[in-house]
């Protein structure tokens, strides 16, 4: 049975590493393509019935924390849908770009990340375009793999070495970690839209 979505909970609970998860499921290059398609579809489904106002809606998130924020006031600011989508797509595109080099036998020694400025994403159409564009970019990198990938070549972004397979999985794992956040922002945005109508028509 072909994989559609991968359960990353064993990795989240630190029961398995990404390499062990990949080995358990016998993840192949073809699986990475299917998993990438499935992740994009999952994200598109979460924003299927939102409105333009929801894209820039400022949610409430007591756990918001961005240690990489350049503006001190933004460190604990809750992210909008635009911000989350720009962030997740950029991260997975970087992982796929690095994986393509590793697969081709080219050492990776630095970051390869570009994030579309989230402030430019203000409509549903733009958000969907960003996801579709990311799909195209990521699949293009995956199509750049040779027939015999260099699975032995690794890149160590933090403490754990990643080969071409686990590097793509790292991006998908990161995407997966933001799915609940996307769903919660959508929930809050819809509730905020309903509130004025309920106030105008009390039962």
MODA-V836355 format. One record per backbone hydrogen bond with DSSP energy under -1.0 kcal/mol. NH is the residue of the N-H (numbers start at 0). CO is the residue of the C=O. E is the energy in kcal/mol with one decimal. If there is no record, write none. Layout:
[[NH & CO & E] [NH & CO & E]]
//
This chain:
[[11 & 7 & -2.2] [12 & 8 & -2.4] [13 & 10 & -1.3] [14 & 9 & -2.9] [15 & 9 & -1.5] [20 & 16 & -2.5] [21 & 17 & -2.5] [22 & 18 & -2.1] [23 & 19 & -2.5] [24 & 20 & -1.9] [26 & 21 & -2.4] [31 & 27 & -1.9] [32 & 28 & -1.5] [33 & 29 & -2.0] [34 & 30 & -3.2] [35 & 31 & -2.0] [36 & 32 & -2.2] [37 & 33 & -2.5] [38 & 34 & -2.2] [39 & 35 & -2.1] [40 & 36 & -2.3] [41 & 37 & -2.2] [42 & 38 & -2.2] [43 & 39 & -2.6] [44 & 40 & -2.3] [45 & 41 & -1.5] [46 & 42 & -1.0] [47 & 44 & -1.3] [49 & 46 & -1.2] [53 & 50 & -1.2] [54 & 51 & -1.0] [63 & 60 & -2.0] [65 & 74 & -3.1] [68 & 65 & -1.6] [73 & 70 & -2.2] [74 & 71 & -1.0] [81 & 54 & -1.9] [83 & 79 & -2.4] [84 & 80 & -2.7] [85 & 81 & -2.2] [86 & 82 & -2.2] [87 & 83 & -3.0] [88 & 84 & -2.2] [89 & 85 & -1.6] [90 & 86 & -2.0] [91 & 87 & -2.2] [92 & 88 & -2.2] [93 & 89 & -2.0] [94 & 90 & -2.1] [95 & 91 & -2.4] [96 & 92 & -2.3] [97 & 93 & -2.7] [98 & 94 & -2.4] [99 & 95 & -2.1] [100 & 96 & -1.5] [101 & 97 & -2.4] [102 & 98 & -3.0] [103 & 99 & -1.5] [104 & 101 & -1.5] [105 & 100 & -3.0] [119 & 116 & -1.8] [120 & 117 & -1.5] [126 & 122 & -1.9] [127 & 123 & -2.7] [128 & 124 & -2.3] [129 & 125 & -2.3] [130 & 126 & -1.8] [131 & 127 & -2.5] [132 & 128 & -3.0] [133 & 129 & -2.2] [134 & 130 & -2.2] [135 & 131 & -2.2] [136 & 132 & -2.5] [137 & 133 & -2.9] [138 & 134 & -2.7] [139 & 135 & -1.9] [140 & 136 & -2.0] [141 & 137 & -2.1] [142 & 138 & -2.2] [144 & 141 & -1.1] [149 & 102 & -1.6] [150 & 148 & -1.5] [152 & 149 & -1.1] [154 & 161 & -2.5] [161 & 154 & -2.8] [166 & 162 & -2.2] [167 & 163 & -1.3] [168 & 164 & -2.0] [169 & 165 & -1.9] [170 & 166 & -1.3] [171 & 167 & -1.9] [172 & 168 & -3.0] [173 & 169 & -2.0] [174 & 170 & -2.3] [175 & 171 & -2.8] [176 & 172 & -1.7] [177 & 174 & -1.6] [178 & 175 & -1.1] [181 & 177 & -2.4] [182 & 178 & -2.5] [183 & 179 & -2.5] [184 & 180 & -2.3] [185 & 181 & -2.4] [186 & 182 & -2.2] [187 & 183 & -2.6] [188 & 184 & -2.7] [189 & 185 & -2.4] [190 & 186 & -2.2] [191 & 187 & -2.3] [192 & 188 & -1.7] [193 & 189 & -1.9] [194 & 190 & -1.7] [197 & 193 & -2.3] [198 & 194 & -2.2] [199 & 195 & -1.9] [200 & 196 & -1.2]]
//
